[in-house]
Amino acid sequence: MKKIILIFGVLSLLVFIRPLLGMNASSETTTITTATNQSVDSNEDKTFVSEAVGGIKQFYQFTGFANAQSGNLIMILIGVIFIYLGIKFDYEPLLLIPIGLGVLIGNIPFLPGYETGIYEEGSVLNFLYFGVVKGIYPPLIFLGIGAMTDFSSLIANPKLMLLGAAAQVGVFVTFLGALYLGFNLPEAGAIGIIGGADGPTAIFLSSKLANGINILPDGTTVKNLIGPVAIAAYSYMALIPVIQPPIMRLLTTKKERLIRMKPPRAVSQKEKMIFPVVALLLTTFISPSAIPLLGMLFFGNLLKESGKTERLADTARTKLIDIVTILLGVTVGASTQADIFLTKDSMLIFGLGAISFVIATTGGLLFAKFMNLFLKGDEKINPLIGAAGVSAVPNSARVVHAEGLKADPHNYLIMHAMAPNVAGVIGSAIAAGIVLSFLG
């Protein structure tokens, strides 16, 4: 076998170097080279060199180096920054790392006409992106969130649900701001939901309203804003530890930050089982269009609390949500191709997203202070927990807890903050359903 391989290798080498050496493979003896043969060999050498150079040039034309635009490089840098923030600073790594890698995938340059990206019919990424465009992934994410969430703190202190509702003011203020900047009604609705600080909800609503497919009564087609809206929502969710603390310190006094809330009462298992059923009926009667999100949220929670479907609950909160998060993150990231993402509209969306987070945080904090005007003694609430009403479970609750510990190392706010936090998830879904019912 070794001899056969050696012989095959020698023959292959001879065939390859034959044009270089001017050899005739069938020739067994050395002949006298004439002037004419020298001329022919010289021409053959030149032909080989020119063909080789032409082949190299053609190969180069198909590489990303030849087709890279400045926009591709900018988006690749953004993708690297997302990955860096997720790894180095632990900013929502389960979201930013898949999205960041997706941004890299979506911005590899191709020769025009040879793309295989997310917008090319029949490509693998295009099939995976179907779950984003049709709003399939967000409800599955909500199923997993429901299976992970403990609503005990909200059940124990229902009035804190008002803080989650108050934080949704960011949705409607951002909606008005988008209209002022020239976006049409469906586009403004999709942009406004960024203020809910809930990535799956933002993707769900934008897939329904601003998907690049819907046609308005005047004949114009709405823009595809799924990528910019999703990236803005997840970016600011990841940056909550940076955005919220200065606002919290600005809008609360030292005395307010020192308020100690009485421990929440113990919640029975029976209450936990009843809650998802009652909450589903109440919220979906208010906002029927939010059934895909709220239905899956409370279904997941019922799986968790029933005590009879632990296997299903475990699958929903681990394997299922992990798989969907991977697909959602990578495809959303890959949808941010430079020629589509780097536009004036995207920059405006990012600006509105930042404003919406500030307004939502402010709304929760100020409403907590307002509630304290009517509460006495140990019923008063620490206004810091109002900031957790922006959803982003459980990141915003952790930020509230950290700020509370800075003011008083023995003041543990995490359980109290979880009440408006999960209320914010419900509130953002209701807000999305209301917007969808009017504009869908």
N, C-alpha and C positions, 0 to 999 in steps of 0.2 A: 504494500500500500504506500509506503514511504517513497519507493522508487517511482510509482505512478504519479504521485503528487509532485515529485521533483521534476519529472519529465514534463508534466502539464505546465508547471510554473515556468520552465525554460522555454517551452514553445510559446506560451503567452507573452513572455518577455521579448522573444524574437519578433512576434507579430507586432508588438507595440512599438519597438524601436526600429522596425524595418524602414519606415519613412525617413527616420533620422539618419540611418546609415546608408540609405540608397541600395538596400540589399534586395535580391530576388529570392523569395523563399524556395522556389523550385530549382534554383541554380545549385548544382553540386560542385562546380569547379569555378575557379577564379578566371575570369576572362579579361582580356585587355580592354581597358576603358578608352573609348574613342572620344574625340572632341564633341561629337554629337550627343553621345551618352552623358557626358559631363553637363552639357547644356540642359538636357531633359531632367537629370537629377537635381540640378540647381533650381529649375522651375518647380519641381515637385516639393523641394524643401520650402520654397517661398510660399507655395500653396498651402502646405501643412501649417506653417507659421501663421499665415493669415487666417486660416480656418480656426486654429487654436485661439488666436486673439479674438476672433469674432465670437467663438463659443464662450470665452470668458466674459466678454462684454454682454452677451445675451444673458448669461447666468447672473451677472451683476444687476441687470435691469429687473430681474425678478426678486432681488433681495430687498429687505427692508431698508438697507442703507441708501439705495438709490431712490426709493420712493418716500422716504421720511420727510414730513413737513414739520414746521415749527410747532403746529398744533399737536401733532403726535407726541413730540418731545415734552410739551407742557403737560399733557394728560398723563404721560408715563411718570413724570415727576410727581404729579398729584397722587398717582397710584402708589408710588414708593413711599410718599409721606403718610398715606393711610396705613400702609403696612408697618411703618416705623412707629406711628402713634399707637397702634394696637399692640405691638411687641414691647416697645420701650416703656411706654407710660400706662399700659394696660387699659387704654381707652376702648371699651367695648370691642375686645379683640375678636369675639365670635362674629362680629359684623364687619369691622373695618378690614380685617385680613382677607376674607373672601371678596369683599368689594374692591379692595386695593388690587388684588391679583386679577380680578375681572377687568379693572380699568387697564391693566397692562395688556391683557389678552385682546381687549377691544380696540387697542390703539397700535397694534403691530402693523406697520405700513405694508400695503399690497400694491402690486401693479394694477392700475385701473382695469376693471373687467375680469380680474382673477380673484376677487375678494371671496372669503369664506367666513365672513363675520356674522354677527347676530342678525343683521337685517337682510341676509341673502337667503331667499327661499330654498328650503331643502337642506340647509346646513345644520349640523348638530346643535350649535348654539341657538339657531333660530327655533328649533323644536323645543329646546329647554326654555327659551324665552316665552313660549306660548303660555306657560303658567303665570307669568307676570302680566302679559297683555290681557289675558282673560280673567285675571283676578283669582286664580286658583290657589296660589301660595299663601296669601295673607290669611284666609280663613284657617288653613292648616296650622299656621303659626299661632293663631288665636286658640286653637284646640290645645296645643302644647302649653301655652301660657296658662290657660284655665286649669290644666292638670297640674301645674306647678304652684298655683297661687293659693294662698291661705287667706280667705276673706274674714277671718276672725276679728281682726282689729276694726274693720268696717262694720261688722255686725254688732260688735260691742259698743261702738260709738257712732251711730248712723248720721249724726249731724255733721260729721267730718266729710260726708259725701258732698256737702255744699262747697267745700274747698276745691274738690275735683271739678265741679261744675263751673266755679268762678274762674278757674285757670283757662277754661275754653274760650274766654274772651279774646285770647290771642288768635283763635281761628277766624272769628268774624271781623276783627280789626284788620288782619292780614288780607282777608277777602276784599274788604273795601279798598285797602291800599293797592291791591293788584288791579282792581277795576280802574282806579285813578291813574295807574301807570299804563293803561291801554290794553290790558288783557280782556278778552271777552268773558262772559259769565261762566261757562264751563271751565275755562282755564283758570280763572280767578278762584273758583271753588276748589280746584285741585291744589292750587298753591296755598290757599288759606289753611288747609288741614295740616300743613307743616307745624302750625302753632299748637297742635295737639301733642306734639313730641312723641308720636307713635309711628314708627316706620312702616309696619304692615298696613296700618290704616291709610297712611299717605299713598302707598302704592296701590291699594285697593281702589281708593277714590279716583286717583289719576288714571288708572286703567279703565275706569268707567266714563270719565269726563274728558280727559285730555290725552287720548291715545293715538292721535293722528289719523283716526278713521271716521269719527263722528262728523256729520255735516250739519251746520247751522241752518235755520230757515232762510237766511239770505244767500245760501249756496256756498259759503266759505267752509273750509275744513279746519277743525280745531288742530292745534299743534300737538305733537307728541312730546309731552313734558314729563313722562314717567321717569326717565333717567335723572334730569335735574331735580325734580321734586324728591325722589327717593334719596339721592346723594345728599341733598340739603338736609332732609329730615334726619338721616343717620349720622351725618357729620355733626350736627348740633346736639343730637342725643349723646354722642361720644364726648362732646366738649362741655357737657353739663357741669363737670367739676371745675371748669374754668369760667363758665358764663354765670352760673347762679350765685356763688359765694359773694362776689362784690355787691350784687343787687340785694342779697339778703342782709348784708351788713349795713347797706345804705338805708334801707327802708325799715329797719327795726332798731330799737334802742337796746342798750346793754341790759336794762331792767327787763325788757320783754324777752330777750334771749335767755334770761335766767329763770323764766317761769317753768315750774315743774308741774307736769300734768299727773293726775292720779292714775295709777295703773289701770289698764282696761280690765273689765270684768271677764271672768271665765266664760267661754262660749261652749255650749254643749254640742255633742256630735249631731244631735237631732236638728239643731238650728243650722248647722253647717250643711246638712243634707237638704233642708227646706229652702235655704237661701238661693241656690242656683235656679230652682224651679220658679220661685216667686220673682226673682230678679229678671229672669228671662221674659216672663209674661209682662211685667211692668215696663221694662225698657223697650221691648219690641212693639208693644202697643203704642208707646210714644213715638218710636221711630222704626216702622216696619222695614224700611229700606236697609236697616243695619242688621237684619237677620243673619246674613252670611257670616258676619263677624261675631255678633253677640251670641247667636245660636251656638257656634262652635266654642266660644269662650266658656259659656255656662255648661255646655255638654262636657267639656274637658274637666271642669270643676266637679260636676256630678260624678264622673268616673272616679275622681280622686276621693270624694267624701262619702260615696255610697258604701264603701267597705266591701263591696262584692265584685268590683271590676278592677282590682289592683293591677292585673296584668295589662289591661288596656290603658289604664292611666300611666303606668310605667312606660309603655311604648310611646304614648303621646308626648310625654314630657322629656323623653330621652332620644330614642332612635328616630322617631318621626320628625320631631322639631329640628333635630340636628341635620337630617338629610335635607329638609326643606330650606333651612337656613343656608346651607351650602349652595343649593341650586339658586335660591333667591339672591344671595350676595354676589355670586359670580356672574349671573346673567344681568343683574342690574348694573354691576360694574362694567360689564362688556358692552352695555348699551350706550355708554358715554363716549362714543367715537368723536374725535376732535371736531370734525366738520358739522356734527349735530349738537355737540355739547357746548363748545366754545362759541357762544353767541351772546348777544346783548340780553336776550330773554333769560338765559341761564344766570347771568350776573345779577339781573334784577331779582330773580327767584332767590338767589343766595342772600341778597340784601334783605329781602322781605322775610326770609326764614330767620335771620338773626334778630330782626325787629320783633317777629312773632314770639320767639322764645323769651325775649325780655318782657314783652307785654303779658304773656301767659304767667311767667314767674311773678311779675308785679301784681297781676290780678289775684293770684292765690294768696300772696302775702298781705295785701291790703284788705282782702275780704276776711282773713283771719283776724286782723286788727279790728275790723268792723264788728265781727261776731263777739269779740271780747267786751264791747260796749254793753252787751246785754247779758253777759255771763258774770257770775260772782264767785269769789273764793276759789275753791279747788276745781270749779267747773271751767275756769279760764283755760284757754289753749295757748300754747307757745306759737307765736305767729310764724316761726321758721317752718313749721310743717306745712304751711300754705304753699310753699315753693314746690312741694312734692306733688301738687295737684296737676303738674304738667305731664303726668304719665311717666314714660321712660322707666318702667319697672325693671329692677329695683334701684337703678342708679341714682335717681333724684332723692329717694328716701335715704340712701347712704350719705349723700352730700348733706342733707338736712341733719342727719345724726352727727356727722363730723363737725359741722358748724356749732351744733349744740354743745358738743364736748369741748370745743375751744372756749366757750363762755363758761361752762361748768363741767369739769371732768367727770362728775357723778350724775349728770343729767342724760339719761338714755332715751332718745327720741325715736329710735328706729321703728318700734312697734306702732307708735302713734303716727309716724309719718307714712307707714304703709297703708293706712286707711285712705287718706286723700290720694295716695299713689295709685292704688288699684281703682279708686273712684275715677281717677283721671283716665285710666284705660277705658272704663265704661263710658265716661263722658265724651271722649274723643270719638268712640265708635258711634254714639248717639248723634254727635255733631255731624259726622260724616254721612249718616243716614238721612239727617234733615237736609243737608246740602244736596245730596243725591236725589232726594224726593222732589226738590224744587228745580234742579238743573238737569237731571238725568233724562 
